[in-house]
Amino acid sequence: MVEVRFLGVGEEKPKREIRVPAWLASYLQALPLTLILGFFLLLPILLIAVVSFWDYDFAQMYPDFVTFNYEETLGSWVTWKTYLNTLKYAVMVWAITLVIGFWVAYFLAFHIRSAAMQSVLFLVCTVPFLTSNIIRMISWIPVLGRNGLVNTTLVSSGLISQPIEWLLYSDFAVVLAMVHLYTLFMVTPIFNTMMRIDRSLVEAARDAGASGLQILINVIIPLAKPGMAIGTIFVVTLVMADFSTVQVMSGGQSASVALMMKNQMSLLQYPAAAANAVVLLALVLLMVAAILRVVDIRKEL
């Protein structure tokens, strides 16, 4: 016997439910982001790795499988010296931004009581980001130049008899410009971590007789390590990939891996530049992995 049911006026047709296993639902939820990251991140990296094994001449590239691009990259002392110079910049900028970023974040988090004032001061820190990196970088040239503001002030005050030459177009200028550009990337994660620290822990340590220095070393710094690690990842990766600051602020007298790749691409040596990109990516990933081995940042993500 067949049952026939007529829908009444305004009555909706019952919807069919599609049930999927619980293990499949999580994969389906992650599928859109996986496709986006795969297309815009993994695929370009894969193409760079493939091109790094191609052959080339002064005019074009040839699909092939050769290894001399890596042999030239890893077997040249000039290349090793360039990598060491880049690592030197990364270490120096990281150390300076870590000190500055930690104390700025500490001041905002523990010495500014008003949440509104904290927000205002933090926004003040972000004001330089309203302009481009290039403008903020080249703004140091009239300050550090031979006839710039610093030298003019020192000479006119009688502190020095002649202008200081190494203020501009030197490693000092490169590091100073990078610190100016990337300090906020250290301040932000450390400040975010410090704002999550339970203030009762600080009060308990103070009630137990701990001094301000002991509270800083034994309570605040250990709890702020995840933010320091995230800031380190930001700063190190940005410095390793920076070429414009090195080119402009050193006056062409210094080099970095990113600048070397830029020069190779300008000469149409794309496979050689791709090989350098792969090596640089592997080096940065090793540095990030070492940081993650020391500090667990998962609770900050």
N, C-alpha and C positions, 0 to 999 in steps of 0.2 A: 504494500500500500504506500503510495507516494503522498507525502505531506506538502501541500502548497500553502505558503504564507505570503499574504499581501501586506506591503508596508503602508502604514497609515499616513495621513497628511502630516508633513513636517518631521516624520520619523526618518532618521539617517540609516543608511545601509551599514551593517556591522563591518568594522575594519578587520582585515586579516592580519594577524601577528606573525612575524617571522622570527623564530627563535634560533639563536646561534649558540654554540658552545661557549662557555665562559672564557676558555683559553683563546678562542678566535676573536672574541669581542675586543680584547685588549690590543690585538694586532691590527684590527680594523680601525681602531681609534688612532693608532700611531701611524697608519699608512699615509695620510695626507702630508704630515710633516716629514716622513721618510722620503716621499717622492720629491718634495721641495728641496730638502737638503741634498738628496742624491743628484738632482738635476743642476742645482746652482752651486754646489760645493764639491761633491765627490767626482762628478763628471769632469769639471775643469781640471781638477788635480790629476785625474787619470789621463786626460789629454796632454797635460804638461809632461807627465812621466813618459808617455809614448813618444812625444816629440823629442825628448832628451836623448833618444837613441837614434834619431835620424841623422842623415848626412846633410851637408850644406856647402855652398860656395859663396862667392861674393854677390850672387844674384838671387838665389832661391834655395829652398830646402828640398831634399829628396827622401821619400819614405824608404827607410832601411833599418837595419839593426846593427849599429856600431857602438862601440864602447869608448872611443877615443875622447868623446866629450867629457866623460867622467875621469878618464885618465889625465886629461889636461887640467881638469878642475882639482883633482886630488893629488896630482903629481907635480904641481907647480908651487914653488916657494912663494911666489908673488901672491898666489891665491890664498895660501895658508896665512901669510902675513896680513892679507885683507880681512880674513876671518878673525884673526886675533885682534886686529884693530877694532872690528865691529864688536867683539866680545868685551873689549876694554871700554868702549863707549857704554855698552849695556850695563856693565858692572858699576861704573862710576855714576851714571844717571840713576840706576836703581838705588844705590846707597844714599845719594843725596835726596832723591824724592821720598825714600822711605823715612828718613829723619824728618824732613819737612812735613810730609803728609801725616806722620804719626802725631806730631805735636800740634798741628793745626786741627786734626780730628779730635785729639784729646782736649784741646781748649774748647772747641765747640760742644763736645759731648758732656764735659764735666765741670766746666767753669761758666758756661752760659746757662742760666737756670730757665729762662723764658724760652718756650718752644717757638714763639713767633720770632724772637731775636735770633735763635739758631737758624731758622729758615732764611731770615734776611741775610745773615752773614754767609750762609752757605751759597745763597744766590749771588752774593758779591764775588765769591770765588769763581763762579761760573761766568761772570761778565766777559772775560777775555774770549770765551768760546762764541761770542756773538760776532767775532771776526774770524777770518780764515787763518789757518796755520801759517801760510806764506806771509801774510801781513804782519802777524805777531812775530815771526822770525826775523824778517828784514827790518823790523823796527829797532832791533838791537844795533844795526849798522851805524846809524848816526849817534848812537850812545857810546859805542866802543871804538869807533874809528880814530885814526891818528889826530884828526881835528874835531873829534866828537865831544860829547858833553863831559865824559869822565876825564879825558886828557886835558881838555880846556880848563876844567875846574881845578885839577891838580896842579897844572902849570901856573895858572893865575894865582893860586894860593901859595905858591912857593914850595910846595911839598916835593916836587920833582922839577928837574931842570929841562927835561925834554920829554916828549910824549912816549908813552909805553907802547911798544910795537906789538906785543903778543896778546893784547886784549882782543883784537879782531883778526880774522883769518888764521885761526889756530885751533888746537884741540880745546882750549879753554872756552872759546866762543861757541864751538859745537856743543860742548857739554852744557854750557849756560843756556843756550837756546832750547836744547832738549828738555832740560829741567823745567824751564818756563812753560814748554808746550805740554808736558806729560805729568806734572805734579798732581793735577786734579784727578787723574786716573788712579792715583794712590790715595788721595784724600777721601774720595767717595766711598770705596768699599770699607776702609778702616772706620770712617765715621758711622757707616751703617752698622758695622759690627759692634762698635762701642755703644751705640744707642740701644742695643739689645742686651747689654750687660745688666744684670739685676743689681740695682743700687743697694739692695740689702746686703749683698756680699761685701761691698765696700764698707758699709756701716759696721758689719760684723767684724771685719778685719781691723777697723779703727777702734772698735770697742775692746778688741782683744789686745790692744796696745801696739799695733803695727804703725810704723811711721809712714809718711807719704811715699817715700822711696820704696819701702817694702811692699806697700799696697800696689804700687806701679809695677814692680818686678814680679810679684807673686800672684797678683790677681788680674790686673788689667791687661798686661802684655800677653799672658797665656790665653786669655779669652779673646783677645784681639788678633790672634795669629791667623785665623781664617781670612779675615779682611786684608791682613798684610800679604797673605799668599795670593789672593785674587788681584790685589793691586800690583804685586810683583809680576804676575802673568801678563797683565795689561801693559805695564811699562816695558818689560823686556821684549815682548813681541813687537810693540810699536817701534822701539829703538832699532831692533834688528831689521825691520822693514823700511826704515827711514833712509831716503837718499837725498832729498832736497835740502834738508838741514845741513848734512855733511858737505854737500856740493857748494852751497852758498856761504855758510859760516866759516868754512875752512879755506875759501878762496881757491878751491881746486888743489890744495896742497895735501889733503888727506883723502882716504877712500873708505868705502864700506861695501859689503856684499851687495846690497841693493843698488848702490851706485854703479858697481861693476856690471850688474845685470842690465841696468839701464843703458850703459855704454855699449854693451854687446847687442842689445836690441836695436840701438840706433845704427849699428853697423850691419844689421840684418843677420846677426849670428843667433838666431832664435833657438836652435838646438843646444848651443853652449849655454845660453841664458837659462833654458829649461833645466839643464843638468845642475846648474848652480842653484836654481829654485828648489829642486828636489833635495839637494844636500842641505840647503838652509832650512827647509821645512823639517827634515829629519832632525837637525840640530835643535831647532826650537821645540819640537815635540819631546825630545829627550830632556830638555831643560824643564818643560812643563811637567813631565812625568816625575822628574826628581823633586820638584816642588810638591806635587801631590803625594809623593811618598813620605814627605816630612810632615805635611799639614793636611788634615782632612777638612776639605771645604764643602762637603756635601750638605752640611747643616745650614750653610749660607745660601744654597741654591734653591 
